Amino acid sequence: MPHIQQSPDTYDVCIVGSGAGGSMAAKVLAEAGASVAVLEAGPEWNVEEDGAMFDWNYASPRRGAATEERPFGEFDACIGGWSIEGEPYTTTEGTDWRWWRARMLGGRTHHWGRISLRFGPDDFNARSIDGYGDDWPIDYEDLKPYYDRVDRLVGIFGSRDGFYNEPDGIFMDPPEPRCYEKLLKQGAESIGIPVLSSRMSILTEDHNGRQACHYCAQCNRGCTTHSNFSAPPVLLDPALETGNLTLITNAMAREVTTDAEGQATGVSYIDTQSRREQTVKADVVVLAASACESARLLLNSTSRQHPNGLANSSDTVGRYLMDSTGTTVVGFMPQLLSQPAHNCDGVGGMHIYIPWWAYDQDLDFPRGYHFETWGGRSMPGYGFGGGIQDLNDKLPDADRKGGGGYGQQLKEDYRRLYGAVVGFSGRGESIAREDNYCEIDPETTDEYGIPVLRFNHSWSDAERLQAKHMQERGRAIIEAAGGRSLGDMPGPEDDYGITNPGEIIHESGVTRMGENPDESVLNPYCQAHDVDNLFVADAGPFVSMPHKNPTWTILALSMRTADYIVDQRNKGNL
């Protein structure tokens, strides 16, 4: 790089990443009086100026279709994706890992589905129950006070059900299930599968200066009323109001700098606009760049004191790579044909949730999963309706001979079929294995000259058989509800329809916590065993990745870690 510029100031804390973990740490630390610098690889993004909450799909020539820059739809709020120009990653032979990265202020909190589930007591002690993986060095009671604080700060709806290993939170009232959700609920409960209200960080009442959701169902586009959770309005804006936070955007972190004793002294980054290398100095460094990006930073931060990468004396950085398992089951519901025009938008996501119910059954796979439901009369756009053009041969009083058609007949069929397709997205727990990992590719760098990650990952029979169970049970619910499953049941030659690893965007585990420095990267407070002024505040510290979506636990762990940093600074230990 042509120039290295050092910041004239030394901050108390430098945080890499402005997503859930980084922004929570920034808020807690700034409000405690620390001077904080946050580095974000992407640009600033303001929902009022840059969001597209009320844009109509039909107003675009693409009708809202996905693009390479917006793989989840043209109007999706998140800048990033599976492939980012100039930022490659590689895989070993036979690995199909897919890596989603966000490049914007607030990170993936602009993208996620707001499903906000607490990990339960069993999730922290799963090895003690079934012998797979490892137990966490903390348990649910250690994290419960922080889950409570996150609930009160952010806001979450749900119902207090007392369901096994699904801890209740401090909930606002949930929205009523939609028509198709009531139908699926009846089908599931008729075969002994429980259904709860979903638990999502979307406001159903005014809260902490933010308005209640107005039910436009466009959460993924960014919310101009701040009724759903994303990091900038809920965490970063209050941190900025303290005067203690400095945001540095377009800053691609290169490495954590260290001194002669091997302690962290700050972060070196590339200004992506000028292509100059610059350095932020800090007494404490917190990595919250997303699990794999934080591991990449550690592995690229080599020195005489840390030849194997920073905080990697255990050779564990990058290992135990996890993602949630997933599969999709789709159904056609004749009862939902020819619905009258009505608004069933609700929040931007599901109103019901099917928790893991078979925890006490003798199955051929460990751990569990949940079902997320979808369907209804969402805003039509490119590809809407789940292959609706091929479904009109299922109309009971029409001879369509294989579906399709054209003109007025096809339009009328669409009106009748609109909202008659439903689906389940299964999300399950995979087992943490040391031979699933990411490492530095010695031959490939990104456009900034930074070595990239190479992934090695495979599913085992534990995950494949779990996907098989998802398919079987999802189809059974649809049939019990009076519908018909669409598509053939995937078999072993298709791994029972399991998603590619990484595709669920819940990667975790690559800087795991533990009591033993020989087998883990971090201690129970997410502090590096080898470098006591270095912390990690994303999903990297996870010892397991339960079927529950990780964001609520990232937020709770980050808050706990930031509290610990404040306590240790006040005691003079950092």
HUDAHU-V31402 format. One record per helix or strand of 2 or more residues. SS is the DSSP state (A for helix, B for strand). FROM is the first residue (numbers start at 0). TO is the last residue. If there is no record, write none. Layout:
ss=(SS & SS)
from=(FROM & FROM)
to=(TO & TO)
This chain:
ss=(B & A & B & A & A & B & B & B & A & A & A & A & A & B & A & A & B & B & B & B & A & B & A & B & B & A & A & A & B & B & B & A & B & A & B & B & A & A)
from=(3 & 19 & 35 & 46 & 56 & 79 & 89 & 100 & 106 & 120 & 125 & 139 & 178 & 195 & 218 & 230 & 244 & 250 & 263 & 275 & 290 & 324 & 333 & 351 & 368 & 387 & 391 & 406 & 420 & 436 & 450 & 460 & 483 & 491 & 526 & 533 & 538 & 550)
to=(15 & 30 & 38 & 49 & 58 & 80 & 90 & 101 & 109 & 123 & 129 & 153 & 189 & 196 & 220 & 240 & 247 & 257 & 270 & 286 & 299 & 331 & 335 & 353 & 373 & 389 & 393 & 416 & 427 & 444 & 455 & 479 & 484 & 496 & 527 & 535 & 540 & 569)
